[in-house]
Amino acid sequence: MLHIFHDLNYLAIIVSAVILWLLGALWYSPALFARPWRAMLGIQKGATKGSSMIAGMIASFVCDAVLAFILAHIVIWTQAATFGWGALVGFVVWVGFIAAPNLPQGIYEGRPFKLFAINSGYWLVGLLIVGGVLAVWR
C-alpha cells in the first residue's frame, strides 16, 4: 500500500531549501547569468525595488521548501537511497515537470533558447543536488 505520509527528515528538507535558495542567488548573480538573463527579459540593472526583492526572496525560499518537501516524498516512494539514485530522481522530476512544460512555453512565447537554458539549468542543477541530498539524508 502506498503511504502518503512518511517519516520525513525535516532538517534535510530545510537544508535542501537553503541549498536551492543559495544556488539561485549564485546562479542569477553577475558572476554567472544575471547579465544575459536580465538582457533577454529587458530588466534594467537596479530596476527592482528593495521591497519587491525582499518579497521575491521570501517567496523563493518558501517555494524552495515546498519543492524539497514534495521531492522528499518522491525520493522515498522511489526508494532512492544513494546520492546517485536521488540525483536520478531529481533529473526525472526536472525532465517531466520543468523542461517538458517550459521548453514549448518558451517557443510559443518566442523567447530565446538561451533563456530556457539559464532558467531550467538552474532547476536541473538544483534538483540533482537536492535529490541526492534527500536520498542520503533520511
Secondary structure, DSSP 8 states (H G I E B T S, - for coil): ---SS----HHHHHHHHHHHHHHHHHHTSTTTTHHHHHHHHT--TT-S-HHHHHHHHHHHHHHHHHHHHHHHHHHHHHT--SHHHHHHHHHHHHIIIIIHHHHHHHHHTT--HHHHHHHHHHHHHHHHHHHHHHHH--
